[in-house]
Amino acid sequence: MKATALAHPNIALVKYWGKRDEALILPHQSSLSLTLSPLSVTTTVEFGVASDQVELNGHTAKGGERDRVLRLLESVRAQAKTALGPARMVSRGDFPMAAGLASSAAGFAALAVAARAAAGLPRDTRAESILARLGSGSACRSIEGGFCEWQRGERADGEDSFAVQRFAAGHWPDLRMVVAVVDRGEKDVKSRDGMKQTVDTSPYYPAWVKDAEAEVPVARELIARKDLQALGELCERNAWRMHAASLAANPPLCYLNAGTLGLIQHLREARKKGVPVWFTLDAGPNPVLLTDAAHEVAAEALARACGALDVIRCVPGGDATLTPEHLF
């Protein structure tokens, strides 16, 4: 009745931004991401304890964080069709919470894999992806490694909305992602709230949905042929358009700051000098730079020269896995 899993975060190259169903976390459009290594979250789940306990990075979870975990565990109990009893969950990540990476994606992916295993359910990437989605939408893309596509689906129950691996981590071993932390502060508006505000009030949102959906097959083709320049250009325009939709919300949502814009501007100059480096940017101020192994050091140096407080180098990551090394 105890199991432990490890999962990696992911960064969306074609963004997920906006839900058509808040309860089931169903997206308005498909998205495509790259799983990142060596960053990871490890989670241990044990059923049959005295009472439900949720611990995240050494702290007892409360409020919405606790509720999201318990909701996922309740779904596992329903799938197991047996009396599992209360559960203890302990989760720990090895990367900074304010790095601009979705720690919840890795956390809920690890939780989905560990909880199903602790309940005696077999490994099933589709079922794990759907389960992880109930905790955090982007978590469905961290069940498998490499490049994963979250298919929006059509069904109202969400059973056809899950992520599938399009290319394994080994497909493009020279690809690099460099996380540039320019601001460690908390966001004024959380992603969940920002998505809803954008969906409800931005006149640009319908155009965003149509455009982003169309970019997914284009990105797949560029990844297939390892076209760094074209993929980098796609990542940048997709990020800009997501932020444009947010800026058009009422009231406007601006996740960028001076450090963000300064670094982005310098990327253009770097490309003119022969450094192949582009950016993507989620709902936060910290750009993630896309480059290759030969220019990884140059990308890090550029980020630091532009005032980055911290830089994290990443390579394509692998699947979420079960491990015998429990946290308790």
ROZA-797591 format. One line per 3 residues: number of its first residue (from 0); their letters; for each residue x, y, z of N, C-alpha, C. Coordinates in steps of 0.001 Angstrom, whole numbers, plus 500000, padded with zeros to 6 digits. Example, Ala and Ser with C-alpha at 12.3 -4.5 7.8 and 13.67 -1.06 7.14 Angstrom:
% ROZA-797591
0	as	513190:494310:507800:512300:495500:507800:513200:496700:507800; 512850:497750:507080:513670:498940:507140:512900:500030:507870
//
This chain:
% ROZA-797591
0	mka	500815:498786:500000:500000:500000:500000:500845:501258:500000; 502148:501122:499737:503033:502284:499655:503802:502237:498343; 503961:503397:497702:504730:503473:496455:505314:504869:496320
3	tal	506435:504952:495574:507119:506231:495352:507416:506385:493873; 507197:507603:493377:507458:507892:491965:508230:509194:491827; 508981:509290:490744:509754:510486:490399:509302:510962:489029
6	ahp	509078:512277:488908:508678:512854:487624:509407:514169:487402; 509514:514554:486142:510213:515790:485765:509204:516875:485370; 509567:518143:485533:508700:519217:485035:508759:519277:483517
9	nia	507902:520075:482935:507947:520279:481483:507753:521756:481184; 508208:522161:480021:507991:523530:479545:507217:523446:478231; 506117:524168:478148:505290:524125:476938:505941:524941:475831
12	lvk	506100:524339:474671:506587:525036:473483:505406:525660:472730; 504284:524958:472732:502994:525529:472315:502140:525523:473576; 501735:526681:474032:501205:526863:475378:499780:526342:475581
15	ywg	499529:525962:476829:498177:525718:477344:497782:526966:478117; 496659:527585:477734:496235:528803:478420:494721:528928:478315; 494041:528411:479323:492595:528550:479378:491854:527234:479404
18	krd	490865:527146:480297:490082:525918:480460:488665:526105:479922; 488169:525044:479297:486755:525035:478916:485916:524377:480006; 486587:523649:480937:485914:523052:482086:486840:523202:483285
21	eal	486448:524036:484245:487295:524319:485402:487436:523112:486319; 486371:522352:486514:486400:521230:487449:487282:520092:486942; 487145:519743:485667:487909:518630:485093:489236:519077:484494
24	ilp	489487:520372:484497:490700:520961:483906:490863:520488:482459; 489904:520869:481648:489930:520554:480221:490291:521818:479456; 491267:521747:478553:491757:522940:477863:490910:523321:476658
27	hqs	491000:524575:476282:490336:525030:475061:491096:524571:473823; 492425:524356:473957:493187:523933:472782:494312:522997:473215; 494846:522259:472249:495941:521328:472519:497227:522102:472793
30	sls	498213:521408:473361:499511:522021:473642:500598:520974:473474; 501842:521443:473411:502973:520536:473208:504144:521006:474056; 504787:520065:474758:505833:520444:475704:507063:519562:475589
33	ltl	508124:520015:476272:509358:519244:476412:509581:518962:477887; 509744:517691:478237:510047:517300:479611:511506:517628:479909; 511773:518157:481107:513097:518672:481448:513803:517842:482517
36	spl	515050:517538:482264:515923:516852:483209:517146:517732:483442; 517792:517664:484606:517651:516671:485681:516653:517055:486761; 515919:518137:486613:514989:518581:487640:513897:517538:487862
39	svt	513481:517369:489128:512492:516335:489417:511760:516596:490720; 510624:515929:490857:509865:515874:492102:509660:514399:492435; 509884:514051:493693:509683:512684:494174:508517:512677:495150
42	ttv	507621:511705:495015:506420:511646:495840:506181:510219:496324; 505907:510087:497629:505564:508801:498226:504124:508850:498713; 503370:507793:498420:501975:507672:498851:501802:506346:499588
45	efg	501113:506401:500721:500766:505181:501446:499299:505251:501850; 498534:504237:501481:497137:504130:501893:497039:503293:503172; 495924:503465:503885:495679:502661:505074:496257:503231:506352
48	vas	496527:504535:506371:497042:505187:507578:495861:505720:508396; 496162:506357:509528:495109:506788:510449:494246:507915:509883; 494873:508865:509188:494136:510005:508639:494888:510568:507446
51	dqv	494195:511318:506602:494836:511906:505433:495884:512933:505861; 497091:512822:505285:498198:513732:505581:498871:514110:504266; 499095:515415:504074:499704:515916:502834:500860:516837:503196
54	eln	502070:516452:502763:503268:517248:503048:503966:517602:501743; 504197:518897:501533:504866:519381:500326:506134:520122:500700; 507271:519601:500274:508567:520239:500529:508755:520605:502001
57	ght	508413:519663:502877:508658:519839:504300:507580:520585:505056; 506504:520990:504382:505447:521750:505039:504112:521039:504871; 503281:521108:505896:501937:520543:505817:501083:521388:504883
60	akg	500532:520750:503867:499714:521471:502893:498373:521859:503492; 497896:523041:503115:496617:523537:503605:495802:524102:502447; 494554:524345:502685:493703:525016:501718:493624:524321:500373
63	ger	493737:525135:499312:493585:524616:497965:494616:523571:497582; 495874:523736:498062:496912:522747:497756:496516:521375:498288; 496090:521328:499534:495673:520064:500141:494453:519498:499424
66	drv	493496:520347:499103:492268:519893:498455:492561:519246:497104; 493480:519806:496338:493806:519248:495019:494410:517857:495144; 495271:517668:496137:495880:516353:496359:494815:515343:496787
69	lrl	493969:515727:497746:492956:514800:498253:491944:514444:497170; 491661:515390:496295:490743:515105:495196:491316:514024:494285; 492596:514134:493976:493233:513134:493131:493248:511768:493821
72	les	493561:511751:495115:493595:510488:495851:492211:509854:495910; 491168:510680:496023:489812:510150:496041:489464:509503:494706; 489968:510073:493611:489749:509478:492301:490420:508113:492203
75	vra	491610:507984:492806:492313:506694:492815:491513:505668:493612; 490957:506080:494735:490141:505161:495536:488955:504648:494730; 488344:505533:493945:487202:505130:493123:487627:504140:492042
78	qak	488805:504362:491462:489287:503460:490418:489674:502101:490981; 490202:502083:492199:490652:500831:492803:489483:499935:493184; 488312:500522:493443:487107:499769:493788:487325:498858:494989
81	tal	488111:499343:495942:488347:498613:497183:488597:499622:498283; 488457:499195:499518:488633:500104:500654:490120:500328:500905; 490618:501505:500507:492037:501816:500678:492302:502584:501968
84	gpa	491303:503297:502455:491477:504070:503670:492189:505392:503434; 492426:506163:504492:493135:507441:504375:494550:507240:503835; 495145:508327:503352:496474:508236:502742:497417:509278:503317
87	rmv	498690:508922:503336:499753:509882:503639:500512:510139:502349; 500742:511409:502025:501487:511790:500833:502580:512766:501220; 503812:512455:500822:504952:513337:501044:505614:513580:499693
90	srg	505850:514853:499354:506420:515205:498057:507536:516217:498234; 508630:516014:497497:509771:516918:497574:510350:517151:496184; 510624:518430:495890:511237:518797:494622:512672:519225:494816
93	dfp	513469:519124:493755:514889:519483:493853:515218:520740:493058; 514191:521561:492747:514464:522811:492041:513645:523932:492672; 514107:525181:492537:513449:526296:493220:512019:526508:492757
96	maa	511130:526756:493707:509713:526924:493411:509463:528150:492531; 510324:529167:492649:510104:530412:491903:510966:530505:490654; 511318:529360:490081:512197:529367:488919:511457:529608:487616
99	gla	510144:529677:487660:509395:529845:486431:509045:528520:485787; 509343:527423:486483:508979:526096:486012:507792:525606:486829; 506886:524872:486198:505691:524401:486886:506030:523205:487763
102	ssa	506367:523478:489015:506662:522388:489941:505428:521520:490152; 504229:522115:490015:503000:521335:490192:502858:520278:489109; 503406:520535:487905:503330:519542:486831:504078:518277:487218
105	agf	505316:518440:487680:506097:517284:488112:505476:516654:489350; 504990:517497:490272:504436:516990:491523:503203:516136:491316; 502264:516609:490517:501040:515835:490311:501257:514644:489385
108	aal	502235:514719:488496:502573:513541:487691:503136:512446:488587; 504064:512820:489481:504621:511840:490417:503539:511298:491338; 502629:512160:491784:501543:511723:492649:500628:510732:491944
111	ava	500296:511006:490685:499420:510109:489939:500029:508716:489799; 501315:508674:489459:501993:507381:489283:502111:506652:490615; 502521:507364:491664:502704:506728:492973:501379:506274:493564
114	ara	500338:507103:493461:499049:506762:494061:498428:505538:493397; 498492:505479:492087:497944:504303:491404:498708:503044:491792; 500032:503150:491874:500830:501982:492251:500525:501549:493688
117	aag	500394:502521:494589:500099:502197:495988:498728:501548:496123; 497815:501859:495211:496476:501274:495224:496425:499923:494520; 497559:499485:493994:497601:498199:493319:497173:498235:491870
120	lpr	497061:499435:491308:496672:499569:489904:497907:499474:489008; 497798:498910:487813:498957:498742:486921:499368:500053:486271; 500613:500114:485796:501067:501281:485027:500240:501404:483761
123	dtr	499760:502616:483505:498942:502906:482333:499109:504393:482073; 499902:504753:481059:500243:506162:480858:499019:507021:480554; 498040:506467:479854:496830:507245:479563:496062:507528:480857
126	aes	495845:506497:481654:495113:506678:482908:495873:507608:483851; 497198:507482:483895:498006:508352:484749:497953:509795:484285; 497944:510001:482964:497896:511355:482419:496560:512019:482758
129	ila	495465:511290:482610:494141:511830:482941:494061:512150:484430; 494592:511263:485255:494582:511476:486701:495422:512686:487079; 496625:512804:486528:497495:513944:486831:496844:515251:486410
132	rlg	496110:515231:485310:495425:516429:484810:494445:516989:485835; 493842:516128:486652:492880:516578:487655:493533:517419:488745; 494854:517255:488917:495564:518065:489897:496105:519348:489307
135	sgs	496695:519238:488118:497257:520388:487407:497267:520050:485927; 496711:520926:485105:496594:520611:483693:497898:520181:483049; 498954:520953:483252:500227:520649:482605:500864:519373:483134
138	acr	500385:518856:484280:500941:517615:484835:500711:516429:483918; 499670:516484:483108:499406:515360:482206:500530:515178:481200; 501322:516255:480961:502419:516175:479990:503724:515721:480618
141	sie	503734:515449:481940:504961:515006:482610:504965:513517:482935; 503945:512797:482524:503930:511348:482736:504980:510676:481862; 505128:511150:480645:506131:510608:479734:507177:511672:479434
144	ggf	508354:511201:479001:509457:512102:478728:509460:512603:477300; 510495:513385:477001:510637:513913:475645:509578:514948:475326; 509050:514881:474113:508054:515834:473632:506662:515211:473736
147	cew	505798:515845:474504:504460:515302:474736:503392:516292:474304; 502336:515770:473708:501224:516591:473226:499983:516307:474061; 499446:517355:474672:498193:517252:475397:497069:517488:474401
150	qrg	496336:516440:474088:495224:516523:473147:494007:517082:473869; 493428:518138:473313:492329:518824:473999:491142:517903:474238; 490858:517025:473294:489709:516141:473410:488408:516846:473091
153	era	487347:516061:472994:486021:516578:472671:484977:516181:473703; 485216:515100:474435:484212:514571:475352:484036:515451:476585; 482810:515533:477062:482518:516346:478243:483103:515751:479509
156	dge	483317:514411:479536:483860:513777:480742:485383:513804:480795; 486042:514309:479745:487491:514449:479744:488272:513185:479478; 487616:512091:479142:488323:510827:478958:489178:510789:477699
159	dsf	489010:511759:476800:489865:511825:475613:490813:513027:475667; 490954:513618:476852:491875:514755:477027:493050:514303:477880; 494140:513926:477217:495331:513421:477902:496537:513663:477008
162	avq	497721:513440:477566:498946:513683:476799:499502:512389:476225; 500075:512502:475040:500744:511365:474402:502162:511789:474020; 503078:510872:474124:504468:511165:473753:504599:511140:472236
165	rfa	505094:512246:471675:505313:512304:470230:506740:511909:469862; 507711:512307:470725:509115:511961:470500:509751:511710:471861; 510516:510632:471970:511169:510296:473233:512318:511259:473522
168	agh	512815:511224:474742:513880:512134:475159:515117:512006:474282; 515396:510803:473796:516585:510580:472983:516475:511043:471552; 515321:511547:471153:515133:511967:469761:516041:513131:469388
171	wpd	516233:514069:470313:516994:515286:470014:517951:515543:471186; 518992:514737:471309:519864:514827:472485:520647:516124:472597; 520840:516853:471499:521604:518103:471543:520764:519322:471908
174	lrm	519459:519146:472048:518606:520279:472402:518829:520670:473868; 518841:521961:474128:519044:522454:475490:518013:523529:475817; 517585:523543:477091:516722:524594:477625:517445:525213:478807
177	vva	517585:526526:478798:518300:527243:479851:517305:528173:480553; 517002:527858:481801:516037:528646:482573:516739:529864:483150; 516251:531044:482817:516843:532299:483311:515911:532904:484369
180	vvd	516311:532813:485620:515495:533343:486714:515857:534817:486905; 514996:535692:486418:515243:537133:486551:514468:537736:487719; 513521:536983:488265:512708:537479:489378:512206:536281:490177
183	rge	512502:536250:491488:512067:535143:492343:510762:535456:493076; 510180:536591:492797:508982:537004:493517:507740:536218:493130; 506739:536267:494003:505452:535634:493733:504698:536434:492670
186	kdv	503963:535726:491821:503133:536407:490830:501932:537057:491519; 501572:538235:491047:500395:538916:491595:499122:538149:491276; 499066:537565:490091:497893:536800:489664:498350:535388:489301
189	ksr	497856:534381:490018:498219:532996:489745:497744:532579:488354; 498412:531573:487809:498075:531124:486455:496606:530723:486336; 496095:529992:487327:494698:529550:487272:493748:530735:487140
192	dgm	494002:531765:487943:493147:532955:487900:493362:533745:486615; 494637:533818:486180:494944:534545:484956:494308:533914:483732; 494301:532582:483693:493647:531892:482587:492165:532259:482517
195	kqt	491493:532156:483650:490054:532423:483666:489753:533865:483272; 490572:534788:483785:490377:536202:483457:490564:536444:481968; 491555:535766:481382:491808:535910:479944:490666:535317:479128
198	vdt	490237:534109:479493:489131:533453:478784:487869:534307:478843; 487593:534862:480013:486330:535573:480225:486303:536979:479633; 487482:537629:479526:487450:539060:479193:488302:539499:478010
201	spy	489218:538654:477533:490093:539091:476453:489426:538933:475086; 489301:540006:474311:488714:539876:472965:489619:539104:472015; 490887:538941:472387:491831:538194:471551:491784:536687:471804
204	ypa	491060:536268:472850:491156:534859:473237:490712:533873:472149; 489592:534079:471471:489207:533129:470421:490283:532968:469340; 490949:534075:468996:492021:534005:467996:493201:533215:468541
207	wvk	493489:533373:469847:494580:532616:470476:494321:531116:470373; 493094:530694:470694:492749:529275:470680:492942:528697:469278; 492438:529378:468279:492554:528901:466895:494001:528831:466448
210	dae	494773:529867:466782:496174:529922:466357:497009:528857:467057; 496838:528711:468371:497643:527743:469131:497371:526312:468677; 496101:525999:468426:495765:524653:467958:496458:524369:466627
213	aev	496512:525350:465764:497135:525170:464454:498649:525027:464548; 499258:525572:465607:500710:525512:465762:501197:524131:466206; 500337:523322:466824:500782:522025:467354:501309:521106:466264
216	pva	500578:520858:465171:501138:519992:464123:502370:520597:463450; 502442:521909:463380:503636:522558:462817:504841:522267:463716; 504651:522413:465026:505742:522134:465966:506178:520678:465879
219	rel	505232:519764:465740:505576:518341:465620:506507:518114:464439; 506201:518723:463311:507012:518552:462108:508409:519136:462295; 508504:520288:462941:509808:520914:463162:510665:520087:464118
222	iar	510043:519505:465127:510770:518634:466058:511229:517373:465340; 510371:516846:464478:510718:515617:463747:511995:515808:462947; 512160:516985:462343:513354:517205:461527:514442:517999:462261
225	kdl	514221:518221:463572:515212:518898:464433:515616:520265:463866; 514632:521046:463489:514860:522374:462929:514830:523389:464069; 516001:523670:464642:516083:524523:465823:515604:525943:465535
228	qal	516041:526517:464446:515657:527895:464154:514151:528045:463995; 513547:527185:463190:512110:527298:462958:511319:527009:464231; 511773:526042:465022:511091:525746:466281:511244:526915:467252
231	gel	512437:527506:467300:512650:528657:468161:511743:529817:467790; 511597:530061:466509:510725:531143:466054:509266:530859:466414; 508855:529595:466275:507491:529221:466655:507271:529420:468151
234	cer	508234:528991:468962:508114:529145:470419:507952:530614:470798; 508732:531470:470183:508661:532892:470516:507307:533489:470130; 506839:533206:468924:505575:533827:468525:504415:533264:469342
237	naw	504468:531973:469685:503398:531405:470499:503375:532037:471886; 504556:532247:472472:504621:532893:473786:504127:534333:473715; 504568:535066:472703:504109:536444:472555:502590:536509:472428
240	rmh	502011:535602:471664:500569:535646:471426:499779:535271:472682; 500316:534339:473480:499659:534038:474751:499649:535266:475652; 500804:535938:475724:500894:537123:476576:500082:538279:475997
243	aas	499952:538351:474676:499114:539384:474067:497657:539189:474463; 497197:537937:474475:495822:537652:474895:495615:538056:476348; 496623:537821:477191:496531:538182:478605:496556:539695:478799
246	laa	497390:540374:478030:497464:541836:478120:496148:542492:477707; 495393:541800:476876:494112:542343:476415:492958:542013:477357; 493227:541287:478445:492177:540965:479413:491750:542236:480153
249	npp	490656:542133:480875:490152:543273:481636:489959:542872:483104; 490814:543395:484022:491929:544314:483772:493100:543578:483113; 494014:544312:482488:495134:543691:481775:496022:542861:482702
252	lcy	496531:541767:482168:497462:540900:482893:498837:541009:482257; 499813:541487:483006:501176:541588:482499:502103:540787:483395; 502625:539679:482866:503519:538815:483627:504992:539144:483374
255	lna	505269:540052:482459:506642:540409:482122:507103:541588:482972; 508416:541684:483174:508973:542868:483821:510176:543364:483015; 510865:544374:483547:511983:544965:482805:513076:543947:482526
258	gtl	513341:543067:483489:514371:542047:483294:514003:541075:482189; 512729:540707:482130:512245:539810:481075:512488:540425:479703; 512025:541655:479543:512122:542321:478250:513567:542591:477854
261	gli	514398:542951:478836:515808:543213:478538:516502:541985:477990; 516261:540831:478611:516886:539595:478143:516360:539218:476762; 515077:539326:476562:514498:538981:475261:515087:539845:474144
264	qhl	515242:541128:474412:515837:542021:473409:517265:541612:473072; 518022:541172:474069:519415:540774:473829:519508:539480:473016; 518468:538662:473062:518493:537436:472268:518548:537758:470778
267	rea	517867:538808:470376:517890:539194:468964:519301:539587:468533; 519987:540328:469390:521360:540728:469078:522281:539513:469042; 522047:538567:469964:522873:537356:469994:522718:536556:468708
270	rkk	521493:536469:468194:521262:535721:466957:521964:536377:465774; 522010:537699:465781:522727:538402:464711:524219:538069:464740; 524725:537706:465915:526142:537371:466064:526397:535871:465919
273	gvp	525370:535132:465521:525560:533714:465241:525239:532768:466373; 524646:533260:467471:524279:532376:468585:522819:531956:468414; 522542:530674:468173:521163:530225:467964:520438:530090:469302
276	vwf	519730:531115:469718:519040:531085:471010:517718:531840:470890; 516647:531185:471361:515301:531758:471335:514683:531585:472721; 513516:532142:472940:512896:532033:474266:511480:531494:474167
279	tld	511035:530927:475285:509627:530706:475529:509356:531245:476919; 508079:531519:477227:507763:532200:478481:506351:531830:478923; 506257:531210:480096:504954:530896:480661:504396:532128:481374
282	agp	503412:531936:482223:502788:533052:482934:503670:533470:484109; 504732:534157:483788:505688:534608:484784:506789:535383:484098; 507739:535940:484853:508753:536813:484269:510023:536115:483794
285	npv	510139:534803:484025:511412:534127:483807:511463:533371:482485; 512203:533887:481491:512277:533219:480188:513037:531891:480269; 512666:530985:479411:513409:529740:479225:513994:529786:477821
288	llt	515324:529684:477740:516020:529847:476459:516191:528506:475762; 515914:528506:474488:516029:527313:473653:517281:527450:472801; 518174:526447:472906:519417:526496:472139:519913:525063:471926
291	daa	521182:524926:471522:521752:523584:471355:522961:523416:472270; 523473:522188:472339:524559:521875:473270:525793:522723:473008; 526059:523032:471744:527263:523795:471402:527192:525231:471898
294	hev	525989:525746:472152:525826:527149:472550:525187:527302:473928; 525134:526217:474673:524538:526243:476011:525276:527208:476939; 526606:527173:476914:527402:528054:477771:527192:529512:477383
297	aae	527126:529779:476084:526898:531145:475620:525526:531648:476049; 524517:530776:476020:523173:531161:476446:523147:531485:477935; 523842:530679:478725:523917:530961:480163:524630:532286:480424
300	ala	525733:532519:479723:526486:533763:479905:525635:534973:479536; 524854:534841:478479:523974:535926:478060:522930:536223:479136; 522342:535158:479687:521325:535345:480723:521917:536036:481948
303	rac	523103:535620:482353:523736:536229:483531:524131:537680:483250; 524608:537951:482045:524979:539321:481687:523774:540255:481689; 522579:539671:481467:521355:540473:481465:520697:540528:482840
306	gal	521415:540053:483871:520925:540200:485232:520198:539020:485829; 520277:537846:485201:519615:536676:485766:520172:536363:487151; 519290:536131:488111:519687:535812:489472:520188:534377:489590
309	dvi	519680:533537:488722:520070:532132:488711:519827:531591:487312; 520597:530580:486935:520444:529946:485631:520457:528437:485833; 519490:527757:485231:519381:526302:485360:519441:525687:483973
312	rcv	520439:524858:483728:520569:524191:482431:519791:522883:482437; 519045:522638:481356:518226:521430:481271:518418:520721:479930; 518226:519413:479970:518253:518574:478773:516909:517854:478692
315	pgg	516583:517256:477541:515328:516501:477453:515255:515416:478520; 514144:515375:479251:513978:514444:480364:513197:513201:479976; 513241:512224:480865:512595:510942:480618:511240:510801:481279
318	dat	510735:509556:481264:509407:509252:481791:509367:509351:483314; 508158:509529:483842:507936:509368:485275:508141:507896:485618; 508827:507632:486716:509185:506251:487052:508889:505943:488516
321	ltp	508660:504678:488796:508542:504205:490166:509938:503929:490710; 510138:504197:492004:511428:503965:492635:511214:503313:494006; 512119:502421:494425:511976:501779:495732:512419:502666:496901
324	ehl	512962:503834:496615:513475:504706:497673:512372:505639:498168; 511680:505220:499228:510557:505976:499760:511018:507174:500586; 510147:508180:500700:510441:509380:501483:510082:509200:502955
327	f	509361:508161:503294:509055:507848:504697:508809:506371:504858
//
